């Protein structure tokens, strides 16, 4: 399951710092590398830098076993097996936007 594309509401305008905080908590081995953050994909047991997050859009992609990507909501859905509403609530808590719940 992936996050519905029509959910890109104005409240989804997370700052770069908020997106970084989210991914740093979920994928602690990623490090900034130019215009991306790269590191091992937390969705499988790889050790290479196959996981990439675009620092401008916040979109992620695994260039290895997963071969998938998407928004921070899609990431939370895949990582934790949540529904979209659950993932949206969790992302907002992690980035400190619980007032949107």
C-alpha positions in Angstrom: 0.0 0.0 0.0 1.2 3.5 -0.8 0.0 6.9 0.4 -2.7 8.4 -1.8 -1.2 11.1 -4.1 -4.1 13.5 -3.4 -3.1 13.8 0.3 -0.4 16.4 -0.5 -2.3 19.0 1.5 -0.9 22.3 2.7 -0.2 20.8 6.1 2.3 18.4 4.4 4.7 21.3 3.9 7.4 19.9 6.3 10.6 21.8 6.5 13.9 20.3 5.5 14.8 20.0 9.2 11.6 18.1 9.9 12.1 15.7 7.1 15.7 15.1 8.2 14.6 14.5 11.8 12.1 11.9 10.6 14.5 10.0 8.4 17.3 10.2 11.0 15.0 8.5 13.5 13.9 5.8 11.1 17.2 5.3 9.3 19.9 6.4 11.7 22.8 5.4 9.4 22.0 7.8 6.6 24.3 10.7 6.1 24.2 13.8 3.9 26.0 13.3 0.6 25.7 16.3 -1.7 22.0 16.9 -2.6 21.0 13.6 -1.0 21.1 11.6 2.2 22.4 8.1 1.6 22.9 5.0 3.7 21.8 1.4 4.2 18.1 0.8 3.4 16.3 0.2 6.7 13.7 -1.9 4.8 16.1 -4.8 4.2 19.4 -6.0 5.7 21.7 -4.3 3.2 24.9 -2.6 4.2 25.5 -0.6 1.1 24.4 3.0 0.5 21.4 1.9 -1.6 18.9 4.1 0.3 18.7 7.7 -0.9 16.5 10.7 0.2 16.3 13.7 -2.0 17.0 16.7 0.2 14.8 19.0 -1.8 11.7 16.9 -2.1 12.0 14.5 0.8 11.2 11.6 -1.5 13.2 8.4 -0.9 14.3 5.5 -3.1 16.0 2.2 -2.5 18.4 1.3 -5.4 18.9 -2.2 -4.2 16.6 -5.1 -3.1 13.5 -3.0 -2.5 13.5 -1.1 -5.7 10.8 1.2 -4.4 10.4 4.7 -3.1 8.0 7.5 -2.3 7.0 10.0 0.3 7.7 10.0 4.0 4.2 8.5 4.4 5.1 5.7 1.9 8.3 5.0 3.9 6.4 4.7 7.2 3.8 2.5 5.6 6.5 0.1 4.3 8.7 0.2 7.4 6.0 -0.3 10.0 3.2 -1.9 8.1 0.7 0.9 8.9 -2.3 2.2 7.1 -2.1 5.6 5.5 -4.0 7.4 8.4 -1.8 5.7 11.0 1.4 6.6 9.1 0.3 10.2 8.6 -0.3 10.5 12.3 3.0 8.9 13.2 5.0 11.1 10.8 3.4 14.2 12.2 4.3 13.1 15.8 7.9 12.4 14.8 8.4 15.7 13.1 6.7 17.6 15.9 3.5 18.6 14.1 1.1 16.8 16.5 -1.2 19.9 16.4 -2.4 18.6 13.0 -3.8 15.4 14.5 
